[in-house]
């Protein structure tokens, strides 16, 4: 079951964000305060959402919509998507379906997803009709 998160899901979502950070292989430490603020923003903003899998969340997808800076209209952009191993498979696909439905309800003309270099799921996105748009590079300065 995919649903919008409630305030009572916050701790479970923070645990998922911590797990996602670890699995992504980030070299900087996890920040619980930033994760908390991220949840709060996505949970309360009328321009954002937190979708979760299950009664006790086993996955989350946070996203927001924005007016495209070059005038292409409103578009939705995923902030973080993480599904715990026990909930992957059809649950993850249903979560993408829910995200796309939410974006349509927000009158978005496009929806975007990202793939980490440590977890390239681009084949899944291509099968669903997503097309590559940009490649981002990061250079640590510290």
SULZI-V116265 format. One record per residue. N is the residue number from 1. SS is DSSP state (H for helix, E for strand, C for the rest). OMEGA is omega in whole degrees, -180 to 180 (999 if undefined). Layout:
N | SS | OMEGA
N | SS | OMEGA
This chain:
1 | C | 176
2 | E | -179
3 | E | 173
4 | E | 180
5 | C | 173
6 | C | 179
7 | H | -179
8 | H | 177
9 | H | -171
10 | H | -177
11 | H | 178
12 | H | 179
13 | H | 177
14 | H | 176
15 | H | 177
16 | H | 177
17 | H | 177
18 | H | 179
19 | H | 179
20 | H | 179
21 | H | -180
22 | H | -178
23 | H | -179
24 | H | 180
25 | C | 178
26 | C | -179
27 | C | 178
28 | C | -177
29 | C | 174
30 | C | 179
31 | C | 180
32 | H | -179
33 | H | 177
34 | H | 178
35 | H | 179
36 | H | 179
37 | H | 178
38 | H | 177
39 | H | -177
40 | H | -180
41 | H | -176
42 | H | -179
43 | H | -174
44 | H | -177
45 | C | 175
46 | C | 179
47 | C | -176
48 | E | 178
49 | E | 170
50 | E | 176
51 | E | 179
52 | E | 175
53 | E | 171
54 | C | 178
55 | C | 173
56 | C | -167
57 | C | 175
58 | C | 180
59 | E | 178
60 | E | 173
61 | E | 177
62 | E | -180
63 | E | 175
64 | E | 175
65 | E | -175
66 | E | 169
67 | E | -178
68 | C | -175
69 | C | -180
70 | C | 173
71 | C | -179
72 | C | 179
73 | C | -179
74 | E | 177
75 | E | 179
76 | E | -179
77 | E | 178
78 | E | 177
79 | E | 177
80 | E | 176
81 | E | 178
82 | E | 177
83 | E | 178
84 | C | -176
85 | H | -177
86 | H | -178
87 | H | -178
88 | C | -177
89 | C | -177
90 | H | 179
91 | H | 180
92 | H | 179
93 | H | 178
94 | H | 178
95 | H | 176
96 | H | 177
97 | H | -179
98 | H | 178
99 | H | -180
100 | H | 177
101 | H | 178
102 | H | -179
103 | H | 177
104 | H | 179
105 | H | 178
106 | C | -179
107 | C | 176
108 | C | 177
109 | C | 179
110 | E | 179
111 | E | -178
112 | E | 175
113 | C | 178
114 | C | 175
115 | C | 176
116 | E | 176
117 | C | 179
118 | C | 179
119 | E | -175
120 | C | 178
121 | C | -176
122 | H | 179
123 | H | 177
124 | H | -179
125 | H | 179
126 | H | 178
127 | H | -179
128 | C | 176
129 | C | 175
130 | C | 178
131 | C | 177
132 | C | -179
133 | C | -178
134 | C | 169
135 | C | -178
136 | C | 176
137 | C | 179
138 | C | 176
139 | C | 177
140 | C | -180
141 | C | 178
142 | C | 999
